[in-house]
Amino acid sequence: MPKYANSQPVGFKNAIERVAIVGAGGTVGSHITAALLATGKHKVKALTRKDSSNKLPEGVLVAPIDYDDEATIVAALKGQQFFIITMAPTAPRETHSKLVQAAAKAGVPYVMPNGYGGDIDNIKLGEETLLGPVAKANRDEIERLNMQWITVCCGFWYDYSLAGGEARFGFDFDRRSLTIYDDGNTKNSVSTLSQVGRGVAKVLSLKELPDDENDKSLTLFGFLGKGVYIKSFVVRQNDIFESVKRVTGTTDVDWAITHETTKKRYEDGLAQVKSANMAGFSKMLYARAFYPDDPNDISAKAQNKLLCLPNESLDESTKAGIDMVKALQHRVDRMAA
Ligand SMILES: NC(=O)c1ccc[n+]([C@@H]2O[C@H](COP(=O)([O-])OP(=O)(O)OC[C@H]3O[C@@H](n4cnc5c(N)ncnc54)[C@H](OP(=O)(O)O)[C@@H]3O)[C@@H](O)[C@H]2O)c1
């Protein structure tokens, strides 16, 4: 049912001002938080484990929570209009559900669940990477609890994936080696972490509701129950390699190059995951996304223009990725999963 601002109770303000987030100090959450704060339109409350050592950005309201004490999460979420979850993939599976249940009890209307990946409508890709059914269950739980969701479909994070070791985009910067999947010519649409941050901030800075039935402008309401599709680039591994060489001032002879088929990498990675060796997960995930006949390319659905997102420089983003290598190497558990 369409809802309009002009039929809301007196005092209704047609904007999302109070935003809660889990992971404000995390990989993507820090970029989302920075972009939200930069708009000057939002008060951002960071829900964080009471014993967390993660550094939170300045300018957020800090709400320590205890996942074993629901009342702390409900209290932190009371009065919030929008709840963004950027939860570590290594967190216990039930953690997301604890947050969503607490949000319902606190009366939060809208939740952005964990996701930040491929096209939610590509069911086959979702199933074969094992991520789709988990994300769908998260969205279904939000609906069951009478809240509404908006999820982000952004493809791989370009800078993070470039920096994250051989299992991701094939690059090992310490060894100066590259594994090329198939012929290296399969395209993926990818987003920088900062573009994801900007995209989320744009959506949350829209009017919440149309003013009335004649108001056809873009609103947050129009995104409910859907993906927000974002991209920075559509790239082949070979394009990434060309950019890496430009940025590092290297040539082919400086790199040890091997080739492997995506099919073999996918099967090897999946076999590892099935034997509880999560080191195979990224290998399986990225190989599958680079399947030539069904790549992770959401560019046809990208809403960059609609959201007025800027064009970015591939080489600057490559440099940002290379600058992340050391930081990611310190996150040993995370990178191995
Ligand atoms: N598209 C891509 O390329 C890509 C890549 C990686 C991940 N993703 C997606 O993005 C989501 C967020 O990933 P991220 O890398 O941003 O996460 P992250 O930085 O690893 O973690 C985010 C937050 O999770 C909290 N956390 C960590 N361990 C926890 C635990 N054991 N129990 C409860 N909370 C815990 C921490 O918050 P506090 O310390 O403040 O409590 C942390 O800041 C992932 O789940 C995945 O769906 C997408």
The ligand as an ORCA input file, in Angstrom:
! r2SCAN-3c Opt
* xyz 0 1
  N      31.163     -7.438     -1.895
  C      32.249     -7.851     -1.292
  O      33.344     -7.908     -1.917
  C      32.221     -8.247      0.155
  C      33.410     -8.584      0.788
  C      33.365     -8.926      2.119
  C      32.163     -8.924      2.817
  N      31.013     -8.587      2.163
  C      29.711     -8.534      2.893
  O      29.726     -7.423      3.774
  C      29.391     -7.822      5.107
  C      30.197     -6.960      6.059
  O      31.579     -7.296      5.941
  P      32.725     -6.388      6.561
  O      34.015     -6.842      5.990
  O      32.350     -4.964      6.436
  O      32.673     -6.834      8.080
  P      33.837     -6.657      9.162
  O      34.541     -5.374      8.951
  O      34.675     -7.900      9.187
  O      33.002     -6.638     10.515
  C      31.964     -5.699     10.733
  C      31.648     -5.632     12.212
  O      31.165     -6.865     12.711
  C      31.343     -6.860     14.142
  N      31.840     -8.196     14.538
  C      33.004     -8.774     14.221
  N      33.103    -10.026     14.748
  C      31.950    -10.210     15.441
  C      31.446    -11.303     16.214
  N      32.129    -12.446     16.397
  N      30.232    -11.167     16.782
  C      29.531    -10.016     16.622
  N      29.973     -8.958     15.894
  C      31.150     -9.051     15.301
  C      32.381     -5.779     14.445
  O      31.716     -4.673     15.073
  P      32.048     -4.233     16.608
  O      33.470     -4.620     16.857
  O      31.843     -2.741     16.571
  O      31.077     -4.967     17.453
  C      32.871     -5.369     13.085
  O      33.251     -4.033     12.965
  C      29.737     -9.324      5.123
  O      29.051    -10.085      6.026
  C      29.407     -9.742      3.711
  O      28.021    -10.000      3.632
  C      31.020     -8.236      0.855
*
